Amino acid sequence: MSNEFEKDVQSKRNDFLDGAVGFVASFGFFATILILAVVIEAIA
């Protein structure tokens, strides 16, 4: 029995692109927090 959702796919985009965008966004978020922490530590 095949998955019924695989027959009618809403999004035809590449999953790899979505994964890459999500990874870059989360990485940028944590990198920003790290940079802020380093700057605050340097000022203090």
C-alpha positions in Angstrom: 0.0 0.0 0.0 1.5 3.3 -1.1 1.2 6.5 0.8 -1.8 8.5 -0.5 -0.1 11.8 0.2 2.8 10.9 -2.2 0.3 10.9 -5.2 -1.0 14.4 -4.6 2.0 16.5 -3.6 1.2 20.1 -2.7 4.7 21.4 -3.0 6.8 20.4 -6.0 10.0 22.2 -4.6 13.2 20.4 -3.9 13.4 19.2 -0.3 17.1 19.8 -0.2 16.6 23.5 -0.8 14.1 23.7 2.0 16.5 21.9 4.3 19.4 24.1 3.3 17.4 27.3 3.9 16.3 26.0 7.3 19.9 25.0 8.2 21.3 28.4 7.2 18.6 30.3 9.0 19.2 28.4 12.3 22.9 28.6 11.9 22.7 32.4 11.3 20.5 32.8 14.4 22.9 31.0 16.7 25.9 32.7 15.1 24.3 36.1 15.8 23.7 35.2 19.4 27.4 34.0 19.7 28.7 37.2 18.2 26.6 39.3 20.5 27.9 37.3 23.5 31.5 37.8 22.4 31.0 41.5 21.9 29.3 42.0 25.3 32.1 39.9 26.9 34.7 42.1 25.2 33.0 45.3 26.3 32.5 44.2 29.9 
